[in-house]
């Protein structure tokens, strides 16, 4: 699960950065405000990559996905990208857990035959 979720978060890191550039030019917000919010969100993406094995990290990831969708209020394209990344996050969590379970079963089967 960690690999899939971390890949999604790193993709979001770049999308948030590019959305910050767009927001700086098209919104009425100051550059300092835009980069403070984007910087916090980008830092959260990177920090979550390291926290994925800890309890609550997936929930924080979901909160980040909600924030990404809501950023569409400033940059309307982010509605589409936010929903797309929320779908990727769901798939990363869902299928990542299935892969982890399969690895555990395979390891247990290998330990039984040895």
QUIKA-V52387 format. One record per backbone hydrogen bond with DSSP energy under -0.5 kcal/mol. CO is the residue of the C=O (numbers start at 0). NH is the residue of the N-H. Records with the same first field share a line. If there is no record, write none. Layout:
CO: NH ; NH
This chain:
0: 4
1: 5
2: 6
3: 7
4: 8
5: 9
6: 10
7: 11
8: 12
9: 13
10: 14
11: 15
12: 16
13: 17
14: 18
15: 19
16: 20
17: 21
18: 22
19: 23
20: 24
21: 25
22: 26
29: 33
30: 34
31: 35
32: 36
33: 37
34: 38
35: 39
36: 40
37: 41
38: 42
39: 43
40: 44
41: 45
42: 46
43: 47
44: 48
45: 49
46: 49 ; 50
47: 51
50: 53
53: 56
55: 59
56: 60
57: 61
58: 62
59: 63
60: 64
61: 65
62: 66
63: 67
64: 68
65: 69
66: 70
68: 71
69: 72
70: 73 ; 74
73: 75
74: 77
75: 78 ; 79
76: 80
77: 81
78: 82
79: 83
80: 84
81: 85
82: 86
83: 87
84: 88
85: 89
86: 90
87: 91
88: 92
89: 93
90: 94 ; 95
91: 95
92: 96
93: 97
94: 98
95: 99
96: 100
97: 101
98: 102
99: 103
100: 104
101: 105
102: 106
103: 107
104: 108
105: 109
106: 110
107: 111
108: 112
109: 113
